[in-house]
Amino acid sequence: MSTLAPPLPETASAPVAWDAVREKFPAGSIIPQEGLDQPTWIVRREVLLDLARELRDNPATQFDLMLDLCGVDFPDRAPRFDAVYHLYSVPNAKRLRLKVPVGEDQPLPSLIPVWKAANWFERELYDMFGLQVTGHPNLRRILCHEGFQGYPLRKDYDAARRWILTEDKIYQPHFDLPAGADDMFERMTVNIGPSHPAMHGTFRLMAVLDGETIVASDVEIGYLHRCFEKMSETHNWQQVIPYTDRLNYCSSFINNVGYCRTVEQLLKVEVPPRAVWARTILSEFSRIMDHCVCNGSTLVDAGALSNFWYFFQPREEIYGLLESCCGARLTVSYGRIGGLSQDLPPDFMERSRRLLEIIPPFIEDVEKLIDKNRIWQDRTVGIAALSGEEAVNWGWTGPCLRASGVAYDVRRAHPYDLYDTVDWEVPVLYGGDVYDRYRIRMLEIRQSLKIIRQLLDRGMPEGPFITDDPHVALPPKEACYNQMEAMIYHFKLIMDGIQVPAGEVYSMVEGANGELGFYTISDGSSRPYRIKVRPPCFPIFSAFSRLINGGSLSDAIVSLGGLNVIAGELER
Amino acid sequence: MSQPLASDPMPSMPSTPPPGRPVLKNPYPPHPTSTRPYRPGLAERLYLPLLSGLMVTMRHFLKNLFGAKMYTIQYPEERRDYSHRFRGHHILTTRPDGSVRCVACFLCAQACPAECIQIEAGEHPDVNIEKYPVVYEIDMLRCIFCGYCVDACPEEAIIMSNNYDMAYFTREQSIVGKGDLMKPFTFDENLLGYRPRYPEEEAKRAKMRRDAFNLVDEAKKARAREELAAATAAKAGAGR
């Protein structure tokens, strides 16, 4: 049971085998940075593209997955910005962080030839920091609108400014028209969304059609952009938690856990076993809920309405359980740094056990209705298929990647909480199409139930639900009323916030639709210096044009549902 | 009509899981080209499994017809039962004499992530209390109902109720002042929501709350009686 404490950031250095890669480049162009939570190289921008290609192709490293690209602004430093790449090697289960210091007028090379996931991440970097990227085919704003002036995540940008989008600056689609597009007889462009029921949330799809076939398409996102990352920098560490609820709002508790774990790793604070136990169970319930919503709404898009109701009944019950724990159904804010906001309700065990009985019949009903239904199969089998290698190249994680045959699951590869103490399996399917994305979610619901059942059988651990460190957690209300010392801690924590020691950490949990990472930099003050969310559906949705081009328009609708793209998380 | 979608230009690598990590036994064999992995059987091609699907919907239809649990709630006639932790409309609690309990320490305003609490402090006539809020406003359209104000309050002066009916005709109405926040104040445990909890002392606390509420109630009734008596006396005086 060594996992009760969160795995503390170990000062990891790169394996010796990687030195061969490093030595291929001129001396001084790659400098390892020691003492961080994962191997980190500081890279000169001139060698970045070659290094990226080498890191991907060298059998010793094999960094086939580009997880994240994050900009950091240091206004007082000579090259003002850091572009931070987070890489992951699926075969070796190793991580690497590349930091590329660049100034305002020093362009970065585009890494799209190496990882296609870089496309949208580089656009985001340009949007948020104004950094130029050479070789990018479509370097435009992505989250902010075209009428936006300035670069919001720079430290000298005032968070309270507003910009109005005027009609002359609306987004002009960027189409990669194939050869011969001009000769098409029935070519026309259609616009779907942002307020269209098939566009789950607020996405806008513009597609060039030849008859009913999509020949080129472009998507516009950003309608739900709230600049979560800028708002985090203006609030203290504890106040960020309600903001994380709004990332993936179908499974908000997982976001709470992900964020809290990041700060706990920076603080090196131990979470009590009771809280870890509850976090694992409620995360799995949230995952079930998220999969129910995804599959239910995909099926509605295909015209199968009953399943939506069968899925939403267990979801309703899970919301009831979450509400009895924390007082809210959707935006739970149940996690706190160091534990949970309040103790589990006395009837938690009975309610959870009842849920374990309620959920499976509904799942079985849907499977009976849908799995072997030829109408559903005709709509989904072979539609929007992506092979495993290409999915990894696009930066996919989560159920969508596992449906393409790559068994990468954070809970298995880098276990946290109690996942390595229970017996469960990572389901993998190999089709990579909409049908397998649906199937994999059904299989994962069963695995989640299996995890929950084992943990419930193990019994609820006794003890506190939040750490007793008075520098992290508020003292109990009674102590606060009766003891001077507790009162002082209470005031200090509310007025000043938690003082997180300086450092940086990238911490990840398996979100409902992929690896949810929080790259967090603290400068030792009560507010985060920089928080970058690694949203799982951002790279997934960036491949959407690739998926639907060549298919028919009705296939595009079904494939969007199967990707489980959540606007709150995509656009932050 | 559609072109083959999975013609990826990259070299094909066998999609086998890395060793040492158990995976679920795959119901379908891995398909090298990953275009059409699922091969429907003869029954499926003849649409036969649709019949078992129709059985499912028919079963649900009959069950719903004859009184299974319905998840639909006929709002507003029916209300959902929320727990006693529900984070609804705020309540400013009162002292036994009916005045506001808040001492205007600004902790709730500081803790609020949405910055929706507006307080103006004034000097309290009682030197033991020192301060009280002259203005205490919550912008309910800004509020995200996270409960941080309740956590922050060192006086148990702000708690939350079970009430989630908050609809306004104008934005001005959504800014709720001290009077409205104190109005729903009740010691009926069924109407209270998120508040500090004392597992050991819950019963004792509940009794204390009820006693305090009864005191306020008594005081109000006594005042009403006095006023009534004064009014009748005045009327009697005027009549004579």
Chai-1 contact restraints between the chains, C-beta under 6 A:
chainA,res_idxA,chainB,res_idxB,connection_type,confidence,min_distance_angstrom,max_distance_angstrom,comment,restraint_id
A,P91,B,P18,contact,1.0,0.0,6.0,A-B,restraint_1
A,T213,B,M1,contact,1.0,0.0,6.0,A-B,restraint_2
A,H235,B,P113,contact,1.0,0.0,6.0,A-B,restraint_3
A,Q239,B,P113,contact,1.0,0.0,6.0,A-B,restraint_4
A,P242,B,P113,contact,1.0,0.0,6.0,A-B,restraint_5
A,P242,B,I144,contact,1.0,0.0,6.0,A-B,restraint_6
A,P242,B,C146,contact,1.0,0.0,6.0,A-B,restraint_7
A,S306,B,T57,contact,1.0,0.0,6.0,A-B,restraint_8
A,Q313,B,Y71,contact,1.0,0.0,6.0,A-B,restraint_9
A,E316,B,Y71,contact,1.0,0.0,6.0,A-B,restraint_10
A,E323,B,S83,contact,1.0,0.0,6.0,A-B,restraint_11
A,S324,B,S83,contact,1.0,0.0,6.0,A-B,restraint_12
A,G327,B,R85,contact,1.0,0.0,6.0,A-B,restraint_13
A,G327,B,F86,contact,1.0,0.0,6.0,A-B,restraint_14
A,G327,B,R87,contact,1.0,0.0,6.0,A-B,restraint_15
A,G327,B,Y194,contact,1.0,0.0,6.0,A-B,restraint_16
A,A328,B,R87,contact,1.0,0.0,6.0,A-B,restraint_17
A,S333,B,C146,contact,1.0,0.0,6.0,A-B,restraint_18
A,D365,B,V56,contact,1.0,0.0,6.0,A-B,restraint_19
A,K368,B,S52,contact,1.0,0.0,6.0,A-B,restraint_20
A,K368,B,V56,contact,1.0,0.0,6.0,A-B,restraint_21
A,L369,B,G53,contact,1.0,0.0,6.0,A-B,restraint_22
A,L369,B,V56,contact,1.0,0.0,6.0,A-B,restraint_23
A,K372,B,E44,contact,1.0,0.0,6.0,A-B,restraint_24
A,K372,B,P49,contact,1.0,0.0,6.0,A-B,restraint_25
A,N373,B,G53,contact,1.0,0.0,6.0,A-B,restraint_26
A,R374,B,E44,contact,1.0,0.0,6.0,A-B,restraint_27
A,R374,B,Y47,contact,1.0,0.0,6.0,A-B,restraint_28
A,Q377,B,P40,contact,1.0,0.0,6.0,A-B,restraint_29
A,V381,B,Y38,contact,1.0,0.0,6.0,A-B,restraint_30
A,G382,B,T35,contact,1.0,0.0,6.0,A-B,restraint_31
A,G382,B,R36,contact,1.0,0.0,6.0,A-B,restraint_32
A,A385,B,L5,contact,1.0,0.0,6.0,A-B,restraint_33
A,A385,B,A6,contact,1.0,0.0,6.0,A-B,restraint_34
A,A385,B,S34,contact,1.0,0.0,6.0,A-B,restraint_35
A,A385,B,T35,contact,1.0,0.0,6.0,A-B,restraint_36
A,S387,B,A6,contact,1.0,0.0,6.0,A-B,restraint_37
A,S387,B,D8,contact,1.0,0.0,6.0,A-B,restraint_38
A,S387,B,S34,contact,1.0,0.0,6.0,A-B,restraint_39
A,G388,B,S15,contact,1.0,0.0,6.0,A-B,restraint_40
A,E389,B,M10,contact,1.0,0.0,6.0,A-B,restraint_41
A,E389,B,M13,contact,1.0,0.0,6.0,A-B,restraint_42
A,E390,B,D8,contact,1.0,0.0,6.0,A-B,restraint_43
A,G405,B,S15,contact,1.0,0.0,6.0,A-B,restraint_44
A,A407,B,P17,contact,1.0,0.0,6.0,A-B,restraint_45
A,A407,B,R21,contact,1.0,0.0,6.0,A-B,restraint_46
A,A407,B,V23,contact,1.0,0.0,6.0,A-B,restraint_47
A,R412,B,R21,contact,1.0,0.0,6.0,A-B,restraint_48
A,E425,B,P22,contact,1.0,0.0,6.0,A-B,restraint_49
A,E425,B,L24,contact,1.0,0.0,6.0,A-B,restraint_50
A,V426,B,V23,contact,1.0,0.0,6.0,A-B,restraint_51
A,P427,B,L24,contact,1.0,0.0,6.0,A-B,restraint_52
A,V428,B,V23,contact,1.0,0.0,6.0,A-B,restraint_53
A,Y430,B,S15,contact,1.0,0.0,6.0,A-B,restraint_54
A,Y430,B,P30,contact,1.0,0.0,6.0,A-B,restraint_55
A,Y430,B,H31,contact,1.0,0.0,6.0,A-B,restraint_56
A,Y430,B,P37,contact,1.0,0.0,6.0,A-B,restraint_57
A,G431,B,P37,contact,1.0,0.0,6.0,A-B,restraint_58
A,G432,B,S34,contact,1.0,0.0,6.0,A-B,restraint_59
A,Y435,B,Y38,contact,1.0,0.0,6.0,A-B,restraint_60
A,K477,B,P196,contact,1.0,0.0,6.0,A-B,restraint_61
A,C480,B,P154,contact,1.0,0.0,6.0,A-B,restraint_62
A,I494,B,L107,contact,1.0,0.0,6.0,A-B,restraint_63
A,I494,B,Q110,contact,1.0,0.0,6.0,A-B,restraint_64
A,I494,B,A111,contact,1.0,0.0,6.0,A-B,restraint_65
A,I494,B,A152,contact,1.0,0.0,6.0,A-B,restraint_66
A,M495,B,Q110,contact,1.0,0.0,6.0,A-B,restraint_67
A,G550,B,S2,contact,1.0,0.0,6.0,A-B,restraint_68
A,G550,B,Q3,contact,1.0,0.0,6.0,A-B,restraint_69
A,G550,B,L5,contact,1.0,0.0,6.0,A-B,restraint_70
A,G551,B,S2,contact,1.0,0.0,6.0,A-B,restraint_71
A,S552,B,S2,contact,1.0,0.0,6.0,A-B,restraint_72
